Amino acid sequence: MRDNHIMTGRAGSWLRRVLRAPFTRRTWAELAYAIVSFPLAVGALIFTVPTLVNGPLWAASAPGVRKLGAAHRSLTRTLLGEDIPPPPPLQPYPVVHVRTPDADRLVALAEAKGAKVVQSGNRVRIIGCPVSWVADLTTEERIAIHSLRPENKLGWYRGAIRDRHTWLARSYFALKLPVGAFQLVVAAGFRLAGLFYLTYPIWQEFAKAGPGLGIGNPVPLAGSFLFVPLGAFLLLAAPWLAHGISELDLVLLRGLLGPGSPDSPDSTALTERVRDLEVTRARAVDDSAARLRSIERDLHDGAQAQLVALAMKLGLAKEKLGDKEKPGDAAPPDLTRVAQLVDDAHRSAIEAIAELRTLARGIHPSVLDNGLTDALTTLAARSVVPVELVTDIPERPSAAIETIAYFSAAELLANVAKHSGARHATLEAVHVPGLLRIRVTDDGHGGAAPMPGGGLRGLAERVRTVDGQLDIDSPAGGPTVVTVELPSHA
C-alpha cells in the first residue's frame, strides 16, 4: 500500500509539472528569447557574411562582430537569467623586436617555448608572445639585451584578423540560424498550432475554415473533436521541447561567445594567475582591515584605558594639593594620599608605555631595524624550546618581506612550543636572489595541519598575499618541517 501511495504521489507530481509548464515564467521567457534572438541572429549573419571576403574586412568587422556577440549575451542575461562572462578584449597580435649579442641562445630558448622566431644577425623578432613574456625569459636566462620593443604599427590589424573569439562568434552566428529557426518553430509555432487544433471545433462550426479530409469534404463536427487531443499535446510538449533547444543554444553561447578555453598553456597560466591575484588581493584587504580593528581594540582597551586612569589619578593629586590654597581651610593636605596617587599615576604611565611598546612591536618589530638575522637571533633566544639557528642572508629583502618572514618564524616557533611536544627545533633562514626561505624543523610528535581559524591557516593566507607559499610536512610521529617561501620584494 505504501509503495502504491509513493507511485501515485510521484505520478501526480509529474502530471502537475506537465500541466503547469506552459504557464511558468521560464516558459514565457524562453518564448520571448526565441522570438527576439532569431532576427538578431539573422541580422548578425547578414553583417558577417559579406565581410568574409578578405583580410582587411575581417579586421574591420571584428569590433562589430564582438558587439553583436555582446548583444546576444545581454539578451540571454535579461530573458534567461544566464550570465555568460565576456571573452578577453581584442588585443594586438604581439610581435617583439629584440637586439642582443646572444641572439642564437635567445632563438633556441624561444623556439623551445613554442614561439615563432625570425633572426637576422643580432636582431630577433619573436612573434606571438607578449613583451612581458620576452622580458621575463631574458631576465631568467640572463641574456644581455641592447633593445627590446614591441611592434605597434600592424599589431591591431594582425590581432583583429587572428582573434580567436571573433571567429568563434562568427561560427555561433552560422550555427544559431538553424538552431534559432527550429527554436522559433517549436516555441511559437507549436503553441499557435496547438491553440488552433485545441479550438478546432469552434473554427469548424463558426468559421468553416478547418482542413478537409478530401477536396471539398470538410471534417464533420463530431470528427473535428479528434484534433483537440493533438492541440493539447502540442501545447504541453512545446515548453519542454523549447527548453531543450534553449539549453542547446546556451551550450553554444558558453562555448563560442564566452571566455571559452584558453588559447595556450601560457594563457592558462595567465588566467590562473589573474584569479589567484584577485583572491590574494581580497585576502590582503581583509587582513589589513582585521589588523586595523585589532590595533584599534588594543589602543582602546589597553593604552587608552591606562592613560585615562593616569589622568584621573593626577587630577585627584592636583585636587588634594590645591586644598591648602582654599581660604578658611586650616587643615594641611594629605601628603601621604597625594604620594600614593602620584605613585599610582607613575605606575599607570609605565604600563601605558609598555602597552604602546608592545603594540608598536606588533606593527613593526624594532628588532628588524638591524636586519632579519639579528631579529631571528633574538626570536630564537626567547623561545621556550631550544632552537638552533642557521642563517644565510647576504642581502636584505624588502621591509614588508622581512616583517612577514619575522612573524612567520615567530608563529612557527610558538606552535612548536605549544603543540608539538618537541625538545629541540631548528630555524633556517636562507636568502637567494629572488627568494627568501624560512624553515622550522622540530622533533615533536607531528600531525601538524592547517585548520580553519588556526595559526597555520592564517599564516598561509598572509604568505599568499605576497605570492609566497607555505609547505607543511608533518607525518604522525614527526618530525615536522614547515617551509615558508617568500619573494625577495613584495
Salt bridges, closest charged atoms under 4 A:
GLU30 OE2 - ARG26 NE 3.06
GLU30 OE2 - HIS243 ND1 2.70
GLU82 OE2 - ARG254 NH2 2.99
ASP83 OD1 - ARG77 NH1 3.56
ASP102 OD2 - ARG105 NE 2.77
GLU151 OE1 - HIS97 NE2 2.86
GLU151 OE2 - ARG158 NH1 2.59
ASP163 OD2 - ARG66 NH2 3.03
GLU247 OE2 - HIS243 NE2 3.70
ASP249 OD2 - LYS176 NZ 2.73
ASP263 OD1 - ARG164 NH1 3.20
GLU272 OE2 - ARG275 NH1 2.90
ASP276 OD1 - ARG464 NH2 2.14
ASP301 OD1 - HIS300 ND1 2.95
ASP323 OD1 - LYS326 NZ 3.60
ASP343 OD2 - ARG347 NH2 2.78
ASP344 OD1 - ARG347 NH1 2.91
ASP369 OD1 - HIS364 NE2 3.82
GLU402 OE1 - ARG396 NH2 2.68
ASP467 OD2 - ARG273 NH2 2.63
GLU485 OE2 - ARG437 NE 3.26
